[in-house]
Amino acid sequence: MNYDATWPGGTRVRFRTLTWKEFQHFSTLPLSKPARNLAVYKACLLSGPLPDQVPAGVVAWIGCEQIDQSPFGSKFKILNQYLQLGRNWLGSSYIHQAQALVAGTLHYTPEQVESMDAETFFKRLAAAELLVGKRLDPADPAKTEKERKEDAFERTTRERRESRQQQRGEMARKIADRQKRWQQ
């Protein structure tokens, strides 16, 4: 993720967040905190003043922000906030949910799923639904939350009814088979 920060005096810096691998690298370097912050600043800087031209405190703020406030640092509160953001992001989009289902079920990377054309993607989605035994139906955004819940309730009721009918049909076939065997 990229960020833009502007300090009083007009200094503007565009920087990115550390990857998990970078976080592990920088957080275990045997450097003083100022030297570590400088290394982090250099790695994350996308645009803005070079380290020797930036006002005091900017390098320290970005370095500390990337190491001390990182969700990779295992601080419960920060980790939980990022996890909630991820869940909200995933829950807000049918396509993201479908992508996760295809990737997880069929062992694709998210990048591989993103590179699929529509026909391939929806074939893989149908295959993933078949494998997990559950359909991932999109919700109509034009409907209210109450209408969507009612649709979901009707869908689960219909699925239960269909399942019972299938079980009854299987039971009837078994009974018919037993009767045939007894008659023989």
C-alpha positions in Angstrom: 0.0 0.0 0.0 1.2 3.5 -0.8 0.9 6.6 1.4 1.3 10.3 0.9 2.4 12.4 3.9 2.9 16.1 4.1 4.6 17.8 7.0 4.4 21.4 8.2 6.7 23.4 5.9 5.5 21.6 2.8 7.7 18.5 2.8 5.8 15.8 0.9 6.8 12.2 0.9 5.2 9.3 -0.9 6.2 5.9 0.6 5.0 2.3 0.5 4.6 -0.2 3.3 7.1 -2.9 3.9 6.5 -6.4 2.7 6.5 -9.2 5.3 9.9 -10.3 4.2 11.3 -6.7 4.4 9.7 -6.3 7.8 11.5 -9.4 9.0 14.8 -8.2 7.5 14.7 -4.7 8.9 13.3 -5.6 12.4 16.2 -8.0 13.0 19.1 -5.9 11.6 21.8 -5.3 14.3 21.6 -1.5 13.8 20.8 1.4 16.0 17.3 2.7 15.7 18.3 5.8 13.7 20.3 3.7 11.3 17.4 1.2 10.9 15.0 4.0 10.3 17.3 5.4 7.6 17.4 2.0 5.9 13.6 1.7 6.1 13.2 5.2 4.7 15.5 4.4 1.7 13.6 1.2 1.0 10.1 2.6 1.2 10.6 6.0 -0.4 8.7 6.3 -3.7 9.0 10.1 -4.1 10.1 13.0 -2.0 13.4 14.3 -0.6 16.4 12.1 -0.4 17.5 11.1 3.2 20.2 13.8 3.4 17.7 16.5 2.3 14.6 15.6 4.3 13.7 17.7 7.5 14.5 16.2 10.8 12.0 13.7 12.2 10.6 12.5 8.8 13.0 9.6 8.5 12.4 8.6 12.1 8.6 8.9 11.8 8.4 6.7 8.6 10.9 4.2 10.0 9.1 3.9 13.3 5.7 3.7 11.6 6.9 0.9 9.3 8.5 -1.2 12.1 6.6 -0.3 15.3 3.1 0.0 13.9 3.4 -2.9 11.4 0.8 -5.7 11.6 3.7 -8.1 11.1 5.1 -7.1 14.5 2.5 -9.3 16.3 1.0 -6.5 18.4 -2.5 -7.7 19.0 -4.3 -4.4 18.6 -2.6 -3.6 15.3 -2.8 -7.1 14.0 -6.6 -7.2 14.8 -7.2 -3.9 13.1 -5.5 -5.1 9.9 -7.3 -8.4 10.0 -10.7 -6.6 10.3 -9.8 -4.3 7.4 -9.0 -7.4 5.3 -12.2 -9.1 6.3 -14.2 -6.0 5.5 -12.5 -5.7 2.1 -13.1 -9.4 1.3 -16.7 -9.2 2.5 -17.5 -6.2 0.4 -17.0 -7.8 -3.0 -18.4 -11.0 -4.5 -15.5 -11.1 -7.0 -12.9 -11.0 -4.2 -14.7 -13.8 -2.4 -14.9 -15.8 -5.6 -11.2 -15.2 -6.2 -10.4 -16.5 -2.7 -12.6 -19.6 -3.2 -11.0 -20.4 -6.6 -7.4 -19.8 -5.3 -7.8 -21.7 -2.1 -9.8 -24.6 -3.5 -7.9 -25.2 -6.7 -4.5 -24.2 -5.4 -3.9 -21.1 -7.7 -2.2 -18.0 -6.5 -4.3 -14.9 -6.4 -2.2 -13.5 -9.2 -2.9 -16.5 -11.4 -6.7 -16.1 -10.7 -6.5 -12.4 -11.6 -4.9 -13.2 -14.9 -7.7 -15.5 -16.0 -10.2 -14.4 -18.6 -13.9 -14.4 -17.6 -14.8 -17.7 -19.2 -11.9 -19.5 -17.5 -12.5 -17.8 -14.1 -16.2 -18.7 -14.0 -15.5 -22.3 -15.0 -13.0 -22.5 -12.2 -15.4 -20.9 -9.8 -18.1 -23.5 -10.7 -15.5 -26.3 -10.2 -14.5 -24.9 -6.8 -18.2 -24.7 -5.8 -18.6 -28.3 -6.8 -15.6 -29.4 -4.7 -16.6 -27.6 -1.6 -20.3 -28.5 -2.0 -21.5 -24.9 -1.5 -22.6 -22.3 -4.0 -21.3 -18.8 -3.8 -24.3 -16.8 -5.0 -23.8 -13.0 -5.6 -26.1 -10.7 -3.7 -28.2 -8.2 -5.7 -26.9 -4.7 -4.8 -30.3 -3.2 -5.7 -32.0 -5.1 -2.9 -32.0 -4.0 0.7 -30.2 -5.9 3.4 -33.5 -7.3 4.6 -34.4 -8.5 1.1 -30.9 -10.2 0.7 -31.4 -11.9 4.1 -34.8 -13.1 3.0 -33.3 -14.4 -0.3 -30.6 -16.2 1.7 -33.2 -17.7 4.0 -35.3 -18.9 1.1 -32.2 -20.3 -0.6 -31.2 -22.3 2.5 -34.8 -23.5 2.9 -35.0 -24.5 -0.8 -31.6 -26.3 -0.5 -32.9 -28.2 2.6 -36.1 -29.1 0.9 -34.1 -30.4 -2.2 -31.8 -32.3 0.0 -34.7 -34.0 1.8 -36.4 -34.8 -1.5 -33.1 -36.4 -2.7 -32.8 -38.4 0.5 -36.4 -39.6 0.2 -35.7 -40.6 -3.5 -32.7 -42.5 -2.4 -34.6 -44.2 0.4 -37.5 -45.1 -2.0 -34.9 -46.7 -4.4 -33.4 -48.7 -1.6 -36.8 -50.0 -0.5 -37.7 -50.9 -4.1 -34.4 -52.7 -4.5 -35.0 -54.7 -1.2 -38.5 -55.6 -2.4 -37.1 -56.9 -5.7 -34.5 -59.0 -3.9 -37.2 -60.5 -1.5 -39.3 -61.4 -4.5 -36.5 -63.3 -6.1 
